[in-house]
Amino acid sequence: MDQAVAAVLAEYDVRAAHEERLTQMVQPGSPRVDELLLRVGPDTGSLMNLLIRNSQARSILEIGTSYGYSTVWLAEAARATGGRVVTLEMHTGKVEYARERLTRAGLVAHVEFRLGDARESLAALAGPFDFVLLDLWKDLYVPCFDLFYPKLAQGACIVADNMLYPEVARPAAAVYRRHVRRAAGISTVLLQIGSGLEVSRFGTDP
């Protein structure tokens, strides 16, 4: 990882540490949640980066840009594979924050931002997708899955965050995991990495 990317990730780390206590105090569903970084963390970021590189994924979809932390990890891998990240977010301020960080990391050329409701954006995207990160409001995981599932490439990888933490998200996470396990052609596993990841694979490599 080059110095510019490492510097931007370190900046995110500082913000996350600063907000850690506030994150614990804010109630789920509070409007203040949108003010917090709520990053996937370096373990999850590193895993996704490795999965993309090893599979040579080129068409990468992120559902839930937030402030762009995970986007940096995805885009750094996309640069290595000659790919591109399409990232979906409904908050203009978050997109602007993410774009500025990705610019400083030297990765913005590998990212396409789509502003608006994720379901509407997904309906408009053609695919196929080689890699998908699902990380937005948990009650939207199943509707979003149903929209991108028909557009998955053979061998595509899907990573869904927050399967174990925060605990308030567990009921919706369980609904998502049951739904994924019923989908044809999907093999899937729950990993105790970061906040808990459901890592799924569609079909087989050609």
C-alpha positions, 0 to 999 in steps of 0.5 A: 500500500502506497504512502498516500493511501496509508496516510488517508487510512491513518486519518480515518483511524484518528477520527474513529478513535475520537468518535469511539465514546460518542458512538457508544452513547448515540442511540440506534435510530438517532439522527446523530448516527449519520454524523459518525464514521462507523467504519468497517475497520482495518481487518474487514478492509484488508480482507476485502482488499485481498478477496478482490486482488486474489479473484482479479475482480474488476466490477466492484459495487459498494452499497453504502459509501458513508464517509468513504473508509471502505471505499478506499480499501476497495478502490486500492484493490480496484487500481491493482486489478484494473477495475472500478468501484461503483459506490452508492450513497444518499447523503451529499455531504458524505459523498463530498467527504469521501471524494476528497479523501479518495482524491488525496489517496490518489484513488478517485479515478477508480471510483464512480459515485452514485448519489440517491436511494440505493434501490433506485441506483441498483435498478439502474445499474446493468452489472455484472458485478464481481464483488459487492459490499453491502453496508447500509441500513440493515433492513435494506439488505434483503431488498438490495440483495434481490436487486443485485443478485440477478446481476452477479457475475459467475464467481462473484463475492458478496460481503455483508457487514454488521452480522454480529455487531451492533447487537441491535442489528442482529435480527435484521442480519439474521433475516438477511443470512436466511435469505441468502442461504435460500438463493440458488447458486450461493455458498455462504459463511459467517466470519467473526471478523470486525463486526461480523461478516457474511461472505457469500459466493455466487456460482463457480469460476468459468 
